[in-house]
């Protein structure tokens, strides 16, 4: 039998973590880091912008709703990336919430409200959004975006 077998290896994954106080001045830092990592991962400029917008929403929610703007509480942002895509986890130190109680922003009574679309936007911009929240245990939002092969 001729030929050779190539060993398939899992892609090398890199990670970066940020830990910031619950202040809105850190939102732009998270956006900038996210956009930079998205471009390094191989996403185009427009996709990098949408990914950074999803992270912006998650960080704002962590600061405002999770940590209640308590600067003693941290927002942890963890990035994992490889040639397949980018995964971002945003964690707060808040009291958690019941996801089933989040109003649908598309319901007629919510359409004109100026807030309440963060989770909706995250789901629109990313391939996967997972949210874990428990009373007293804070909330973790995991956002994932896969790299799609470019069209010829």
DSSP file (Angstrom, degrees, kcal/mol; ACC not computed):
  #  RESIDUE AA STRUCTURE BP1 BP2  ACC     N-H-->O    O-->H-N    N-H-->O    O-->H-N    TCO  KAPPA ALPHA  PHI   PSI    X-CA   Y-CA   Z-CA
    1    1 A X              0   0    0      0, 0.0     2,-0.1     0, 0.0     0, 0.0   0.000 360.0 360.0 360.0 125.0    0.0    0.0    0.0
    2    2 A X        +     0   0    0      2,-0.0     2,-0.1     0, 0.0     0, 0.0  -0.369 360.0  56.7 -94.1 176.5    1.4    3.3   -1.1
    3    3 A X  S    S-     0   0    0     -2,-0.1     2,-0.4     2,-0.0     0, 0.0  -0.204  71.8 -95.7  94.5 173.9    0.8    6.8    0.2
    4    4 A X        -     0   0    0     -2,-0.1     2,-0.5     2,-0.0    -2,-0.0  -0.957  21.7-124.5-132.7 151.4    1.2    8.3    3.6
    5    5 A X        -     0   0    0     -2,-0.4     2,-0.5     2,-0.0    -2,-0.0  -0.812  20.6-149.1 -94.7 129.0   -1.2    9.0    6.5
    6    6 A X        -     0   0    0     -2,-0.5     2,-0.5     0, 0.0    -2,-0.0  -0.846  18.0-126.4 -96.1 133.3   -1.3   12.5    7.7
    7    7 A X        -     0   0    0     -2,-0.5     2,-0.5     1,-0.0    -2,-0.0  -0.658  18.7-136.0 -80.1 126.6   -2.1   12.9   11.3
    8    8 A X        -     0   0    0     -2,-0.5     2,-0.4     0, 0.0    -1,-0.0  -0.708  25.0-167.4 -81.4 127.1   -5.1   15.2   12.0
    9    9 A X        -     0   0    0     -2,-0.5     2,-0.1     3,-0.0     3,-0.1  -0.904  25.0-110.3-117.0 146.2   -4.4   17.6   14.8
   10   10 A X        -     0   0    0     -2,-0.4     3,-0.1     1,-0.1     2,-0.0  -0.443  48.1 -96.5 -66.6 144.9   -6.8   19.8   16.7
   11   11 A X        -     0   0    0      1,-0.1     2,-0.3    -2,-0.1    -1,-0.1  -0.362  41.5-105.1 -64.6 142.6   -6.2   23.5   15.9
   12   12 A X        -     0   0    0     -3,-0.1     2,-0.4    -2,-0.0    71,-0.3  -0.517  37.4-150.3 -68.4 131.0   -4.1   25.3   18.4
   13   13 A X        -     0   0    0     -2,-0.3     2,-0.3    69,-0.1    69,-0.2  -0.883   7.9-160.5-108.8 135.8   -6.3   27.5   20.5
   14   14 A X  E     -A   81   0A   0     67,-2.8    67,-2.5    -2,-0.4     2,-0.4  -0.790   7.9-160.8-109.0 153.9   -5.1   30.8   22.1
   15   15 A X  E     -A   80   0A   0     -2,-0.3     2,-0.3    65,-0.2    65,-0.2  -0.989  12.7-178.2-140.5 150.5   -6.7   32.5   25.0
   16   16 A X  E     -A   79   0A   0     63,-1.8    63,-3.4    -2,-0.4     2,-0.4  -0.991  11.5-158.2-141.3 141.8   -6.7   36.0   26.5
   17   17 A X  E     -A   78   0A   0     -2,-0.3     2,-0.4    61,-0.2    61,-0.2  -0.965   5.0-168.6-126.3 143.5   -8.5   37.2   29.6
   18   18 A X  E     -A   77   0A   0     59,-3.0    59,-3.1    -2,-0.4     2,-0.4  -0.970   1.5-169.6-123.2 143.0   -9.6   40.6   30.8
   19   19 A X  E     +A   76   0A   0     -2,-0.4     2,-0.3    57,-0.2    57,-0.2  -0.965  17.9 172.1-132.5 117.1  -10.8   41.5   34.3
   20   20 A X  E     -A   75   0A   0     55,-2.5    55,-2.9    -2,-0.4    -2,-0.0  -0.888  34.3-106.8-127.1 154.6  -12.4   45.0   34.6
   21   21 A X  E     -A   74   0A   0     -2,-0.3     2,-2.3    53,-0.2    53,-0.2  -0.314  49.6 -93.5 -68.7 161.7  -14.2   46.9   37.3
   22   22 A X  S    S+     0   0    0     51,-1.1     2,-0.4    48,-0.4    -1,-0.1  -0.418  82.6 125.9 -80.9  66.9  -17.9   47.5   36.7
   23   23 A X    >   -     0   0    0     -2,-2.3     3,-2.0    48,-0.1     4,-0.2  -0.981  64.6-133.3-125.9 138.7  -17.5   50.8   35.1
   24   24 A X  G >  S+     0   0    0     -2,-0.4     3,-1.5     1,-0.3     4,-0.5   0.699 100.0  75.9 -64.7 -18.0  -18.9   51.8   31.7
   25   25 A X  G 3  S+     0   0    0      1,-0.3     4,-0.4     2,-0.1    -1,-0.3   0.684  89.9  59.2 -66.6 -14.6  -15.5   53.3   30.7
   26   26 A X  G <> S+     0   0    0     -3,-2.0     4,-2.0     1,-0.2    -1,-0.3   0.524  82.2  82.9 -90.0  -5.8  -14.3   49.8   30.2
   27   27 A X  H <> S+     0   0    0     -3,-1.5     4,-2.3     1,-0.2    -1,-0.2   0.927  90.2  50.1 -63.1 -44.7  -16.9   48.9   27.6
   28   28 A X  H  > S+     0   0    0     -4,-0.5     4,-2.7     1,-0.2    -1,-0.2   0.876 107.5  54.7 -63.5 -37.0  -14.8   50.5   24.8
   29   29 A X  H  > S+     0   0    0     -4,-0.4     4,-2.7     2,-0.2     5,-0.3   0.940 108.9  47.8 -59.8 -46.8  -11.7   48.6   25.9
   30   30 A X  H  X S+     0   0    0     -4,-2.0     4,-2.4     1,-0.2    -2,-0.2   0.905 112.5  49.7 -61.1 -41.5  -13.7   45.3   25.6
   31   31 A X  H  X S+     0   0    0     -4,-2.3     4,-2.7     2,-0.2     5,-0.2   0.926 112.0  47.6 -62.1 -45.0  -14.9   46.3   22.2
   32   32 A X  H  X S+     0   0    0     -4,-2.7     4,-2.3     2,-0.2    -2,-0.2   0.927 113.3  46.6 -64.9 -46.4  -11.4   47.2   21.0
   33   33 A X  H  X S+     0   0    0     -4,-2.7     4,-2.7    -5,-0.2     5,-0.2   0.922 113.8  50.1 -60.9 -43.5   -9.8   44.0   22.2
   34   34 A X  H  X S+     0   0    0     -4,-2.4     4,-2.7    -5,-0.3    -2,-0.2   0.936 110.8  47.1 -61.8 -48.3  -12.7   42.0   20.7
   35   35 A X  H  X S+     0   0    0     -4,-2.7     4,-2.1     1,-0.2    -1,-0.2   0.901 113.3  49.7 -61.8 -40.8  -12.4   43.6   17.3
   36   36 A X  H  X S+     0   0    0     -4,-2.3     4,-2.4    -5,-0.2    -2,-0.2   0.935 113.2  45.2 -64.1 -46.6   -8.6   43.2   17.2
   37   37 A X  H  X S+     0   0    0     -4,-2.7     4,-2.1     1,-0.2    -2,-0.2   0.876 110.4  55.0 -65.9 -36.4   -8.9   39.5   18.2
   38   38 A X  H  X>S+     0   0    0     -4,-2.7     5,-2.5    -5,-0.2     4,-0.9   0.921 110.2  45.7 -62.1 -43.2  -11.6   38.9   15.7
   39   39 A X  H ><5S+     0   0    0     -4,-2.1     3,-0.6     1,-0.2    -2,-0.2   0.911 112.2  51.0 -66.1 -41.4   -9.5   40.3   12.9
   40   40 A X  H 3<5S+     0   0    0     -4,-2.4    -1,-0.2     1,-0.2    -2,-0.2   0.843 106.1  56.3 -63.3 -32.4   -6.5   38.3   14.1
   41   41 A X  H 3<5S-     0   0    0     -4,-2.1    -1,-0.2    -5,-0.2    -2,-0.2   0.746 128.7 -97.6 -70.7 -23.8   -8.7   35.2   14.0
   42   42 A X  T <<5S+     0   0    0     -4,-0.9    -3,-0.2    -3,-0.6     2,-0.2   0.479  74.8 140.2 120.5   5.9   -9.4   35.8   10.4
   43   43 A X      < -     0   0    0     -5,-2.5    -1,-0.3    -6,-0.2   104,-0.1  -0.517  52.9-113.2 -78.3 148.6  -12.8   37.6   10.4
   44   44 A X     >  -     0   0    0     -2,-0.2     4,-2.6     1,-0.1     5,-0.2  -0.248  35.2 -96.7 -73.0 170.3  -13.3   40.5    8.0
   45   45 A X  H  > S+     0   0    0      1,-0.2     4,-1.8     2,-0.2     5,-0.1   0.880 122.0  48.7 -57.6 -44.6  -13.8   44.1    9.2
   46   46 A X  H  > S+     0   0    0      2,-0.2     4,-1.9     1,-0.2    -1,-0.2   0.927 112.8  46.6 -66.0 -44.9  -17.6   44.0    9.1
   47   47 A X  H  > S+     0   0    0      1,-0.2     4,-2.5     2,-0.2    -2,-0.2   0.899 109.5  55.2 -64.3 -39.8  -17.9   40.7   11.0
   48   48 A X  H  X S+     0   0    0     -4,-2.6     4,-2.3     1,-0.2    -1,-0.2   0.885 106.6  51.9 -58.6 -38.7  -15.3   41.9   13.6
   49   49 A X  H  X S+     0   0    0     -4,-1.8     4,-1.9     2,-0.2    -1,-0.2   0.924 109.9  47.7 -64.2 -44.4  -17.5   44.9   14.2
   50   50 A X  H  X S+     0   0    0     -4,-1.9     4,-2.0     2,-0.2    -2,-0.2   0.889 111.5  50.6 -65.7 -38.9  -20.6   42.8   14.8
   51   51 A X  H  X S+     0   0    0     -4,-2.5     4,-2.2     1,-0.2    -1,-0.2   0.932 110.5  49.0 -62.4 -45.2  -18.7   40.5   17.1
   52   52 A X  H  X S+     0   0    0     -4,-2.3     4,-2.3     1,-0.2    -2,-0.2   0.839 108.5  54.3 -65.9 -31.0  -17.5   43.5   19.1
   53   53 A X  H  X S+     0   0    0     -4,-1.9     4,-2.2     2,-0.2    -1,-0.2   0.891 107.1  50.7 -67.2 -38.9  -21.1   44.8   19.3
   54   54 A X  H  X S+     0   0    0     -4,-2.0     4,-2.1     2,-0.2    -2,-0.2   0.921 111.9  46.8 -63.6 -43.1  -22.3   41.5   20.7
   55   55 A X  H  X S+     0   0    0     -4,-2.2     4,-2.8     2,-0.2     5,-0.2   0.893 108.3  56.7 -65.4 -39.0  -19.5   41.7   23.4
   56   56 A X  H  X S+     0   0    0     -4,-2.3     4,-2.8     1,-0.2     5,-0.2   0.937 108.1  47.4 -55.3 -47.8  -20.4   45.3   24.1
   57   57 A X  H  X S+     0   0    0     -4,-2.2     4,-2.4     1,-0.2    -1,-0.2   0.909 112.6  49.0 -61.9 -42.9  -24.0   44.3   24.8
   58   58 A X  H  X S+     0   0    0     -4,-2.1     4,-2.1     2,-0.2    -1,-0.2   0.905 113.4  46.3 -64.7 -41.4  -22.8   41.4   27.1
   59   59 A X  H  X S+     0   0    0     -4,-2.8     4,-2.5     2,-0.2     5,-0.2   0.915 112.0  50.2 -69.0 -43.0  -20.4   43.7   29.0
   60   60 A X  H  X S+     0   0    0     -4,-2.8     4,-3.1    -5,-0.2     5,-0.4   0.931 111.8  48.8 -59.7 -45.0  -23.0   46.5   29.4
   61   61 A X  H  X>S+     0   0    0     -4,-2.4     5,-2.1    -5,-0.2     4,-1.8   0.904 110.8  50.8 -61.0 -41.1  -25.5   43.9   30.7
   62   62 A X  I  <>S+     0   0    0     -4,-2.1     5,-3.3     3,-0.2     6,-0.2   0.915 116.3  40.8 -63.0 -43.2  -22.9   42.5   33.2
   63   63 A X  I  <5S+     0   0    0     -4,-2.5     6,-3.2     3,-0.2     7,-0.3   0.953 126.5  31.8 -68.4 -50.8  -22.1   46.0   34.5
   64   64 A X  I  <5S+     0   0    0     -4,-3.1    -3,-0.2     4,-0.2    -2,-0.2   0.961 134.2  19.8 -77.5 -54.5  -25.6   47.4   34.6
   65   65 A X  I  <5S+     0   0    0     -4,-1.8    -3,-0.2    -5,-0.4    -4,-0.1   0.866 130.1  39.1 -90.0 -39.1  -27.9   44.4   35.4
   66   66 A X  I   <S+     0   0    0     -5,-2.1    29,-0.6     1,-0.1    -3,-0.2   0.989 130.7  21.7 -75.4 -63.2  -25.5   41.8   36.9
   67   67 A X  S > <S-     0   0    0     -5,-3.3     3,-2.2    27,-0.2     6,-0.2   0.444  93.2-133.3 -89.3  -0.7  -23.1   43.9   39.0
   68   68 A X  T 3   -     0   0    0      1,-0.3    -4,-0.2    -6,-0.2     3,-0.1   0.832  65.5 -65.5  51.8  37.0  -25.5   46.8   39.4
   69   69 A X  T 3  S+     0   0    0     -6,-3.2     2,-0.9     1,-0.2    -1,-0.3   0.711  88.9 156.9  59.6  23.7  -22.6   49.2   38.6
   70   70 A X    X   -     0   0    0     -3,-2.2     3,-2.2    -7,-0.3   -48,-0.4  -0.722  33.2-156.7 -80.2 107.8  -20.8   48.2   41.8
   71   71 A X  T 3  S+     0   0    0     -2,-0.9    -1,-0.2     1,-0.3   -49,-0.1   0.629  88.7  66.6 -65.8 -13.1  -17.2   49.0   41.0
   72   72 A X  T 3  S+     0   0    0     -5,-0.1     2,-0.3   -51,-0.1    -1,-0.3   0.683  90.7  78.2 -78.1 -17.7  -16.0   46.5   43.6
   73   73 A X  S <  S-     0   0    0     -3,-2.2   -51,-1.1    -6,-0.2     2,-0.2  -0.712  77.7-136.8 -94.2 145.2  -17.5   43.7   41.4
   74   74 A X  E     -A   21   0A   0     -2,-0.3     2,-0.5   -53,-0.2    19,-0.4  -0.643   6.3-145.9-101.5 153.6  -15.6   42.5   38.4
   75   75 A X  E     -A   20   0A   0    -55,-2.9   -55,-2.5    -2,-0.2     2,-0.5  -0.992  20.8-155.9-112.9 122.3  -16.6   41.7   34.9
   76   76 A X  E     -AB  19  91A   0     15,-2.2    15,-2.8    -2,-0.5     2,-0.5  -0.860   9.1-171.5-102.3 129.7  -14.4   38.8   33.5
   77   77 A X  E     -AB  18  90A   0    -59,-3.1   -59,-3.0    -2,-0.5     2,-0.5  -0.981   3.2-173.4-123.9 120.1  -14.0   38.5   29.8
   78   78 A X  E     -AB  17  89A   0     11,-2.7    11,-2.6    -2,-0.5     2,-0.4  -0.955   3.7-164.3-118.9 129.9  -12.3   35.4   28.4
   79   79 A X  E     -AB  16  88A   0    -63,-3.4   -63,-1.8    -2,-0.5     2,-0.4  -0.909   8.0-179.1-112.2 137.2  -11.4   34.9   24.7
   80   80 A X  E     +AB  15  87A   0      7,-2.5     7,-2.8    -2,-0.4     2,-0.3  -0.994  16.5 169.1-132.1 129.1  -10.5   31.6   23.1
   81   81 A X  E     +AB  14  86A   0    -67,-2.5   -67,-2.8    -2,-0.4     2,-0.2  -0.993  12.1 150.8-145.8 148.6   -9.6   31.7   19.4
   82   82 A X  E >   - B   0  85A   0      3,-2.1     3,-1.1    -2,-0.3   -69,-0.1  -0.842  65.8 -69.4-153.9-170.1   -8.2   29.5   16.6
   83   83 A X  T 3  S+     0   0    0    -71,-0.3     3,-0.1     1,-0.2   -70,-0.1   0.634 127.7  59.2 -69.7  -9.8   -8.5   29.2   12.8
   84   84 A X  T 3  S-     0   0    0      1,-0.3    63,-2.8    62,-0.1     2,-0.3   0.717 118.1 -79.5 -87.1 -22.8  -12.1   27.8   13.3
   85   85 A X  E <   -BC  82 146A   0     -3,-1.1    -3,-2.1    61,-0.3     2,-0.4  -0.995  46.8 -65.5 156.0-162.5  -13.5   30.9   15.1
   86   86 A X  E     -BC  81 145A   0     59,-2.6    59,-2.5    -2,-0.3     2,-0.4  -0.981  26.8-168.6-134.3 135.5  -13.8   32.9   18.3
   87   87 A X  E     -BC  80 144A   0     -7,-2.8    -7,-2.5    -2,-0.4     2,-0.4  -0.994   8.3-172.6-126.1 132.7  -15.5   32.1   21.6
   88   88 A X  E     -BC  79 143A   0     55,-2.9    55,-3.3    -2,-0.4     2,-0.5  -0.990   6.6-164.6-129.0 129.6  -16.0   34.8   24.3
   89   89 A X  E     -BC  78 142A   0    -11,-2.6   -11,-2.7    -2,-0.4     2,-0.5  -0.964   3.3-168.4-112.9 129.4  -17.3   34.3   27.8
   90   90 A X  E     -BC  77 141A   0     51,-2.6    51,-2.6    -2,-0.5     2,-0.4  -0.977  10.9-175.2-117.2 121.8  -18.5   37.3   29.8
   91   91 A X  E     -BC  76 140A   0    -15,-2.8   -15,-2.2    -2,-0.5     2,-0.2  -0.934   6.7-168.7-121.0 140.0  -19.0   36.7   33.5
   92   92 A X        -     0   0    0     47,-2.2    47,-0.2    -2,-0.4   -17,-0.1  -0.714  26.1-132.5-115.0 174.1  -20.4   39.0   36.2
   93   93 A X        +     0   0    0    -19,-0.4    45,-0.2    -2,-0.2   -18,-0.1  -0.079  65.1 123.3-113.6  30.4  -20.5   38.7   40.0
   94   94 A X  S    S-     0   0    0     45,-0.1    44,-0.7    43,-0.1   -27,-0.2   0.061  79.0 -91.9 -82.3-166.7  -24.2   39.6   40.3
   95   95 A X        -     0   0    0    -29,-0.6    41,-2.5     1,-0.2    42,-0.4   0.395  62.7-124.1 -92.0   2.5  -27.1   37.8   41.8
   96   96 A X        -     0   0    0     39,-0.3     2,-0.3    40,-0.2    -1,-0.2  -0.036  22.8-129.9  79.1 173.0  -28.2   36.1   38.6
   97   97 A X        -     0   0    0     41,-0.2     2,-0.8    -3,-0.1     3,-0.1  -0.973  19.5-100.4-156.7 165.7  -31.6   36.2   36.9
   98   98 A X    >   -     0   0    0     -2,-0.3     3,-2.2     1,-0.2     4,-0.2  -0.846  26.5-157.4 -95.5 108.3  -34.3   34.0   35.4
   99   99 A X  G >  S+     0   0    0     -2,-0.8     3,-1.6     1,-0.3    -1,-0.2   0.795  89.8  64.9 -57.6 -31.0  -33.8   34.0   31.6
  100  100 A X  G 3  S+     0   0    0      1,-0.3    -1,-0.3    -3,-0.1    -2,-0.0   0.672  95.7  59.8 -68.3 -14.1  -37.4   33.1   31.1
  101  101 A X  G <  S+     0   0    0     -3,-2.2     2,-0.5     2,-0.1    -1,-0.3   0.447  75.5 111.2 -92.5  -1.0  -38.5   36.4   32.6
  102  102 A X  S <  S-     0   0    0     -3,-1.6     3,-0.0    -4,-0.2    -3,-0.0  -0.631  74.1-120.9 -75.3 122.5  -36.6   38.5   30.0
  103  103 A X        -     0   0    0     -2,-0.5     2,-0.6     1,-0.1    -2,-0.1  -0.299  22.6-110.1 -64.9 146.9  -39.3   40.3   27.9
  104  104 A X    >   -     0   0    0      1,-0.1     3,-1.6     2,-0.0     6,-0.2  -0.676  20.9-149.9 -75.4 118.7  -39.3   39.6   24.2
  105  105 A X  T 3  S+     0   0    0     -2,-0.6    -1,-0.1     1,-0.3     8,-0.1   0.658  94.2  60.3 -67.2 -12.7  -38.2   42.9   22.5
  106  106 A X  T 3  S+     0   0    0      4,-0.0    -1,-0.3     3,-0.0     2,-0.1   0.528  76.0 110.4 -92.4  -6.6  -40.3   42.1   19.5
  107  107 A X  S X> S-     0   0    0     -3,-1.6     3,-2.4     1,-0.1     4,-0.9  -0.461  82.1-117.0 -64.4 140.7  -43.6   42.0   21.4
  108  108 A X  G >4 S+     0   0    0      1,-0.3     3,-0.6     2,-0.2     4,-0.4   0.830 113.7  55.5 -51.0 -38.4  -45.7   45.0   20.4
  109  109 A X  G 34 S+     0   0    0      1,-0.2    -1,-0.3     2,-0.1     3,-0.1   0.649 112.6  43.7 -72.1 -11.8  -45.6   46.5   23.9
  110  110 A X  G X4 S+     0   0    0     -3,-2.4     3,-1.2    -6,-0.2    -1,-0.2   0.516  85.7  92.8-106.5  -8.2  -41.8   46.4   23.9
  111  111 A X  T << S+     0   0    0     -4,-0.9    -2,-0.1    -3,-0.6    -1,-0.1   0.836  91.8  40.0 -59.4 -36.1  -41.1   47.7   20.4
  112  112 A X  T 3  S+     0   0    0     -4,-0.4    -1,-0.3    -3,-0.1     2,-0.2   0.437  86.7 114.4 -96.1   0.9  -40.8   51.4   21.3
  113  113 A X    <   -     0   0    0     -3,-1.2    -3,-0.0    -8,-0.1    -4,-0.0  -0.498  65.1-138.5 -71.2 140.0  -38.9   50.8   24.6
  114  114 A X  S    S+     0   0    0     -2,-0.2     2,-0.2     2,-0.0    -1,-0.1   0.602  81.4  36.5 -77.2  -9.7  -35.3   52.3   24.4
  115  115 A X  S    S+     0   0    0      1,-0.1    -2,-0.1    -5,-0.1     0, 0.0  -0.753  74.0  76.1-130.7 177.2  -33.8   49.3   26.2
  116  116 A X        +     0   0    0     -2,-0.2   -11,-0.2   -14,-0.0     4,-0.2   0.655  66.1 100.4  97.8  17.3  -34.2   45.5   26.4
  117  117 A X     >  +     0   0    0     -3,-0.1     4,-2.9     2,-0.1     5,-0.2   0.367  44.8 103.2-114.5   5.0  -32.6   44.3   23.2
  118  118 A X  H  > S+     0   0    0      1,-0.2     4,-2.4     2,-0.2     5,-0.2   0.924  86.9  40.2 -56.7 -52.5  -29.1   43.2   24.4
  119  119 A X  H  > S+     0   0    0      1,-0.2     4,-2.4     2,-0.2    -1,-0.2   0.893 114.5  54.9 -65.5 -38.9  -29.7   39.5   24.3
  120  120 A X  H  > S+     0   0    0      1,-0.2     4,-1.7     2,-0.2    -2,-0.2   0.928 110.3  46.0 -58.0 -46.8  -31.7   39.8   21.1
  121  121 A X  H  X S+     0   0    0     -4,-2.9     4,-2.4     2,-0.2     5,-0.2   0.917 109.6  54.0 -64.4 -43.3  -28.7   41.6   19.4
  122  122 A X  H  X S+     0   0    0     -4,-2.4     4,-1.7     1,-0.2    -1,-0.2   0.930 110.5  46.8 -56.6 -45.0  -26.2   39.1   20.7
  123  123 A X  H  < S+     0   0    0     -4,-2.4    -1,-0.2     1,-0.2    -2,-0.2   0.829 112.5  50.5 -67.0 -31.4  -28.2   36.2   19.2
  124  124 A X  H  < S+     0   0    0     -4,-1.7    -1,-0.2    -5,-0.2    -2,-0.2   0.851 115.9  40.6 -72.9 -34.4  -28.5   38.2   15.9
  125  125 A X  H  < S+     0   0    0     -4,-2.4     2,-0.2    -5,-0.1    -2,-0.2   0.708 111.7  56.7 -89.2 -21.7  -24.8   38.9   15.6
  126  126 A X  S  < S-     0   0    0     -4,-1.7    19,-0.2    -5,-0.2     3,-0.1  -0.689  71.3-132.0-115.0 162.4  -23.3   35.5   16.8
  127  127 A X  S    S+     0   0    0     17,-1.9     2,-0.4     1,-0.3    18,-0.2   0.848  95.5  17.4 -77.2 -36.4  -23.6   31.9   15.7
  128  128 A X  E     -D  144   0A   0     16,-1.8    16,-2.4    -6,-0.1     2,-0.4  -0.999  59.9-177.0-139.4 139.4  -24.2   30.7   19.3
  129  129 A X  E     -D  143   0A   0     -2,-0.4     2,-0.4    14,-0.2    14,-0.2  -0.971   7.8-179.7-135.3 120.3  -25.2   32.4   22.5
  130  130 A X  E     -D  142   0A   0     12,-2.5    12,-3.1    -2,-0.4     2,-0.4  -0.968   5.9-166.9-119.8 136.9  -25.4   30.4   25.7
  131  131 A X  E     -D  141   0A   0     -2,-0.4     2,-0.5    10,-0.2    10,-0.2  -0.987   5.9-175.6-128.5 126.2  -26.4   32.0   29.0
  132  132 A X  E     +D  140   0A   0      8,-2.7     8,-2.9    -2,-0.4     2,-0.4  -0.985  14.5 162.8-118.7 127.5  -26.0   30.5   32.5
  133  133 A X  E     +D  139   0A   0     -2,-0.5     2,-0.4     6,-0.2     6,-0.2  -0.996  10.1 178.6-145.5 137.8  -27.4   32.3   35.4
  134  134 A X  E >>  -D  138   0A   0      4,-1.7     3,-2.8    -2,-0.4     4,-0.6  -1.000  42.8 -92.1-140.3 142.7  -28.2   31.2   38.9
  135  135 A X  T 34 S+     0   0    0     -2,-0.4   -39,-0.3     1,-0.3   -40,-0.1  -0.300 114.6   0.9 -53.7 123.0  -29.5   33.1   42.0
  136  136 A X  T 34 S+     0   0    0    -41,-2.5    -1,-0.3   -40,-0.1   -40,-0.2   0.344 118.4  86.4  80.0  -6.7  -26.5   34.3   43.9
  137  137 A X  T <4 S-     0   0    0     -3,-2.8    -2,-0.2   -42,-0.4   -42,-0.2   0.356  86.6-129.4-109.2   5.7  -24.1   32.7   41.3
  138  138 A X  E  <  - D   0 134A   0    -44,-0.7    -4,-1.7    -4,-0.6     2,-0.4  -0.167  28.5 -78.2  74.9-174.1  -23.8   35.5   38.8
  139  139 A X  E     - D   0 133A   0    -47,-0.2   -47,-2.2    -6,-0.2     2,-0.4  -0.979  29.8-163.5-131.6 140.2  -24.3   35.2   35.0
  140  140 A X  E     -CD  91 132A   0     -8,-2.9    -8,-2.7    -2,-0.4     2,-0.5  -0.994   4.9-166.8-122.3 129.9  -22.0   33.8   32.3
  141  141 A X  E     -CD  90 131A   0    -51,-2.6   -51,-2.6    -2,-0.4     2,-0.5  -0.976   4.3-162.9-114.5 123.8  -22.7   34.6   28.6
  142  142 A X  E     -CD  89 130A   0    -12,-3.1   -12,-2.5    -2,-0.5     2,-0.4  -0.942   6.2-170.5-109.4 124.5  -20.8   32.6   26.0
  143  143 A X  E     -CD  88 129A   0    -55,-3.3   -55,-2.9    -2,-0.5     2,-0.4  -0.929   3.7-172.4-113.2 133.8  -20.7   34.0   22.5
  144  144 A X  E     -CD  87 128A   0    -16,-2.4   -17,-1.9    -2,-0.4   -16,-1.8  -0.987  10.2-179.4-131.7 139.7  -19.4   32.0   19.6
  145  145 A X  E     -C   86   0A   0    -59,-2.5   -59,-2.6    -2,-0.4     2,-0.3  -0.987  14.8-152.0-135.8 125.3  -18.7   32.9   16.0
  146  146 A X  E     -C   85   0A   0     -2,-0.4     2,-0.5   -61,-0.2   -61,-0.3  -0.686  21.3-116.6 -94.3 148.5  -17.3   30.4   13.5
  147  147 A X        -     0   0    0    -63,-2.8     2,-0.4    -2,-0.3  -104,-0.1  -0.726  29.3-150.4 -82.5 128.4  -15.2   31.4   10.5
  148  148 A X        -     0   0    0     -2,-0.5     3,-0.1     1,-0.1   -63,-0.0  -0.801  25.0-102.7 -98.9 140.6  -17.0   30.5    7.3
  149  149 A X        -     0   0    0     -2,-0.4     2,-0.2     1,-0.1    -1,-0.1  -0.335  42.8-111.4 -58.8 140.7  -15.0   29.7    4.2
  150  150 A X        -     0   0    0      1,-0.1     2,-0.1     2,-0.0    -1,-0.1  -0.495  29.7-111.5 -76.1 143.9  -14.9   32.6    1.7
  151  151 A X              0   0    0     -2,-0.2    -1,-0.1     1,-0.1    -3,-0.0  -0.459 360.0 360.0 -71.9 145.3  -16.7   32.3   -1.5
  152  152 A X              0   0    0     -2,-0.1    -1,-0.1     0, 0.0    -2,-0.0   0.501 360.0 360.0 -69.5 360.0  -14.6   32.0   -4.7
